[in-house]
Amino acid sequence: KKHSQLEKMVMEKTRMRKIVATFATGQMMGGKEPPFDGMVELYFDSIDDMKALFASEIPGIMLKDEENFVDLSEPPVRMVTEEYIMGERTP
């Protein structure tokens, strides 16, 4: 709950467009334990918006809370760009 409050603060104080938390299940693996619990995707409209957030005090604030539930031995950030969406439905 605390981390979701921090994410709300990030959305209010930065130009981050969207935060998506995805949680792994074993359903597609025949009930086997997935190799990770989940991940978070951070969406920005530009590289400059992303750089501004990571140059601020916010990553340090988030990391302090993430120490309670994130495996920090894994690479923390992977950058990708969405170039072409093959198909998308709106709910």
Residue pairs with C-beta under 8 A, 6 or more apart in sequence:
2 65
3 62
3 65
3 66
3 69
6 61
6 62
6 65
7 19
10 16
10 19
10 53
10 58
10 62
11 19
13 58
14 49
14 52
14 53
14 56
14 58
15 44
15 45
15 49
15 52
15 53
16 42
16 43
16 44
16 49
16 53
17 43
17 44
17 45
17 49
18 41
18 42
18 43
19 40
19 41
19 42
19 43
20 40
20 41
20 43
21 38
21 39
21 40
22 38
22 39
22 40
22 41
23 37
23 38
24 34
24 35
24 36
24 37
24 38
25 34
26 32
26 33
26 34
36 74
42 50
44 50
44 53
50 79
53 59
66 72
